[in-house]
């Protein structure tokens, strides 16, 4: 079996009627090389409110030097280190799913 994770990061963005597009959750931490406020506008495509379901695919450049997350048990667990011999691809491949559920009880009319 392989120790390669199925996903490196999980991000949850939503549209807040008062503050606009917002990144609500991130796991396990922020994506290196990107500010958290960059993601919501790209994760919530224009016109998504007109569809119950929509999805997009994005390719994000990793930083100029390839990085790898330190292994469990390492004193720097969860931090990033340079990985010059890595066979990791130079991109993060992103699949983005957008769902809308109509709800007359909320101010915006949908969640």
C-alpha positions as CSV (number, residue, x, y, z in Angstrom):
1,X,0.0,0.0,0.0
2,X,1.0,3.6,-0.6
3,X,1.2,6.4,1.9
4,X,0.3,9.0,-0.7
5,X,-2.8,10.9,0.4
6,X,-5.8,11.1,-1.8
7,X,-6.0,14.9,-1.2
8,X,-3.3,17.3,0.0
9,X,-5.8,20.1,1.0
10,X,-9.5,20.5,1.6
11,X,-10.9,24.0,1.3
12,X,-14.5,25.2,2.0
13,X,-15.6,28.5,0.6
14,X,-19.0,30.1,0.7
15,X,-20.8,33.2,-0.3
16,X,-21.8,35.3,2.8
17,X,-24.4,37.9,2.0
18,X,-22.6,40.5,4.3
19,X,-19.0,39.8,3.5
20,X,-19.0,38.2,0.0
21,X,-16.9,35.2,-1.0
22,X,-15.2,33.7,2.1
23,X,-12.9,30.8,2.8
24,X,-14.6,29.2,5.9
25,X,-12.4,26.2,6.5
26,X,-9.0,24.7,5.4
27,X,-7.5,21.4,6.2
28,X,-4.8,20.6,7.2
29,X,-3.6,24.2,6.9
30,X,-3.2,27.0,4.3
31,X,-1.9,26.1,0.8
32,X,1.8,27.2,0.6
33,X,2.4,30.1,-1.8
34,X,-1.3,31.3,-1.8
35,X,-3.1,33.7,0.5
36,X,-6.4,32.4,1.9
37,X,-8.4,35.3,0.4
38,X,-7.3,34.3,-3.1
39,X,-9.4,31.1,-3.2
40,X,-13.0,32.0,-2.6
41,X,-13.5,34.1,-5.8
42,X,-12.1,31.3,-7.9
43,X,-13.9,28.6,-6.1
44,X,-17.3,30.3,-6.5
45,X,-17.7,31.0,-10.2
46,X,-19.9,33.8,-11.5
47,X,-23.4,32.6,-12.1
48,X,-23.1,29.7,-9.7
49,X,-26.3,30.9,-7.9
50,X,-28.2,30.1,-11.1
51,X,-27.4,26.3,-10.8
52,X,-28.0,23.7,-8.2
53,X,-24.7,22.1,-9.0
54,X,-21.6,23.2,-10.8
55,X,-17.9,22.2,-10.9
56,X,-14.6,23.5,-12.2
57,X,-11.0,22.2,-12.5
58,X,-8.0,24.4,-11.6
59,X,-4.3,23.9,-11.8
60,X,-2.3,25.8,-9.2
61,X,1.5,26.3,-9.6
62,X,3.5,25.1,-6.6
63,X,6.3,27.4,-5.5
64,X,9.4,27.5,-7.7
65,X,11.2,24.9,-5.5
66,X,9.3,21.7,-5.0
67,X,8.1,21.2,-1.5
68,X,7.1,18.2,0.5
69,X,5.3,17.9,3.8
70,X,7.6,16.4,6.5
71,X,6.7,12.9,7.5
72,X,4.9,11.9,10.7
73,X,7.4,11.4,13.5
74,X,9.7,14.0,12.1
75,X,10.5,16.8,14.5
76,X,9.1,19.3,12.0
77,X,5.9,17.3,11.3
78,X,3.4,19.1,9.1
79,X,5.9,21.8,8.0
80,X,7.3,22.1,4.5
81,X,10.8,21.3,3.4
82,X,12.6,21.5,0.1
83,X,12.3,18.2,-1.9
84,X,14.8,18.4,-4.8
85,X,14.5,14.7,-5.7
86,X,10.7,14.5,-5.5
87,X,8.7,13.1,-8.3
88,X,5.7,15.2,-7.3
89,X,4.1,17.1,-10.2
90,X,4.7,20.9,-10.3
91,X,1.0,21.6,-9.9
92,X,-1.8,21.1,-7.4
93,X,-4.7,19.6,-9.3
94,X,-7.9,21.0,-8.0
95,X,-11.5,19.8,-8.4
96,X,-14.0,22.3,-7.2
97,X,-17.7,21.4,-6.5
98,X,-20.3,24.1,-6.0
99,X,-23.7,23.2,-4.6
100,X,-26.7,25.5,-4.0
101,X,-29.7,24.6,-1.9
102,X,-32.7,26.9,-2.0
103,X,-33.9,27.9,1.5
104,X,-36.7,30.5,1.9
105,X,-35.9,30.8,5.6
106,X,-32.5,32.5,5.1
107,X,-32.0,36.1,4.0
108,X,-30.3,35.3,0.8
109,X,-32.8,32.6,-0.2
110,X,-30.2,29.8,-0.6
111,X,-27.3,28.2,1.2
